[in-house]
């Protein structure tokens, strides 16, 4: 069995990689298990040096890594450059702050001295998706490794070259051998790795179905896990919003990375008073997006990552239309090769339609009309997901009030939902549990250990 690296813009196979056999997996886990012991004993300052080296590698090879991302999963080249720079920033953030985040915490008790120490768990198994093939891994691995854990990566099967490039980057940054390794394995093979006694904890970014499987296996073996799963983020536009500004932000929020982001805006919940104007201007701007080569600067719409994902998205659109949604623009498959799909807007979307109830992981915006802010909150929360949300209004105070009522891991007022190393990131409900980034993220995979002394 092999993993295929296929260019989604052309449909051509770039390279194939054989998956690891059981003995190869066992050998890697033995090496990582041994390396982690020494890594955990290493001074934090030395770990920081390696992490800053990694940031430098990302910047030095930004063009190379960005091209690799674009070739393997279709991201616009300019967006891929931004992803690599974000990786460098994330590495530097934890190199700069890990010492403070992991410092012993003195607690007053009946002891002469009592404190909380934050100590590594062991080896973290990272199961990562294809949509941000470098950043998703770094935002999990950088804090975990600064805390003294080793990392084993199982990447998505359609980005094997990115997976191997990440391993090379850690090696070239000077990290001790086998503190970071990539396993070229299938999802079925990953189950045995989760269960393996050499793995201390698991983190997954992926689908709800994958999250349930990982959580079940991790739970059976009593292992900590963090799950960052799907989202159907509401983009709530109140009647006093600046429509020109908000529409421009809406285009980016929905169509960057071809809409293939867990925190992309997906359900556009518009108060009736501004709905017609918003939709008209939204359509105009969406229709101006140029579809083409993802490496061209002028391109605004790239291919989706895989043809099967494009076809699944189209089926969701077709079923929504059959149930009464109205097609404003788009809604069609493009060309005979590559995974291109027209940027699409559906209006009159209601609960019961796939465009409302399911995650649309691609360039399709669902318009939902409501009478007022309270109705907007109700429909925003009428979803199994709870990852991100945004509220758009002239009155930031009322925007914050609405934000507090949204069931989500984060809500942005007058800003596009994004991940930031300084802020905790994660979801509620079927969007998962646990947090990445900030000091919350680095403390997910440590032993929060009480030490009591008389």
C-alpha positions, 0 to 999 in steps of 0.5 A: 500500500502507498500514499499518493502525492497528487497535485489537485490543480492538475490531477497528476500524481507527483510521487508515491510513498510506501506505508510503513510495515509493523516492524518499521513502526516498532523501530521508530517508536523504540527510538523516540521512546529512548530519545524522549528521556534525554529530551525531558532532562534537557534544560529549557534554554537549550530546547529554546535554542532548537526551537528558534533554529526551527523558526529560522529554517522555516523562514530560510526555506519559506519559498520551498515549503510554500511551493510544496504545500501548494503542489500537494493540497492546492493552497494559494501560494501567497497563503502558503507563504503566510502559513510558513511565516506563522509557523516561525512565529509560533516556534519563537513564541514558545521559545520565548515564553515556555520558561514562564509557562512551565515555571513552578507555581508556589502554593500556600498550604499546611506544608513548609513548602508546596508547589505545582510542577509541570513535567512532560508526559512522554511521547505525543502522537499527533494526527494531523489534517491536510488543510494547514499541513505545516501550521497544524502540526507546529501549533501542537508540536512546538508547545509539547516539545518545549514542555519536554515531550517527544512527538510522533506525527501521522499526517494526512495521507494526501500530504506525505511530502509535507510530512517528510519535509517537517521531519527534515526541518526538525532534524536540520534545526538541530533537535536531538535525533528521534525527538520528532519523527514522521510515521508514514501510516494509514488511519487503520495503522494509527489505532495500534499506535494510539494503544501502544504503551510508548505513546503517552498522549494523543492530539487530533485535528480532523473530522468528528468521525475521526475524533470519536474513534481516537477518543474511544481508543485513547479512553480505553487505554486511559490516555490524555487526548485533545481533539480539534474537530469540525466547525460551522462557524456563524458570521453574524451581521447586525443591522448597524454593521459597516456593510462595505467593510463587513462584506470584504471581510466576509469574502476572506472569512469564507474563501481563504484556503478555498473555505477548507478551514475548521474556523472559516465562516460558513453560516452567514446570519444576516439581520433582515434590515441589511440582508438584501444589501449584504447579499448583493454586494457579497455576490459582486465581490465573490464573482470577481474572484479569479479562478486559476493556477494557485501559484499565480498572484492574480488567482483568488480561487484555487482548487480544493484539496481532492476531487472526492472532497469537491464532489462531496461538497457539490452533493451538499449544495445539490441537496440543499437546493432540492430542499429550498435553498436559492442559488445566488451564484456558483454551484458547479464543478469546473473543468475536466481535470483538477479539483476546482469548484466555483465559489458559491452563495446559497440564500434562504438556507434554513435548519434541516438543509445540509448547508445549515446542519452540516459542515461545508468544507469548501467555497460555499457560503450559506445565507440565513436571514433573521429578524433581530440579534436574539434570533441570530443568537438562537440560530447561531447556537442551533448547531452541533458544532462550537468552534468559532464565531464572529459578530459584526456591528458598529457597537462593540459593547453590544457585540461583546454581549452577543459574543458571550451568548454564542456557544463556541470556543472563541468569538471575534467581534468585528474580526475574522476568526483566526488562531493566534499563539497568544490566545487559546484555541479549541472548541466545545460540543462536537468541535472537540475539547482541550485547548491548543496555543497560549499557556493553556496549550503547553499545559495540556500535555504535562503532568501537573504535579503537586510537590509537598514538603515539610 
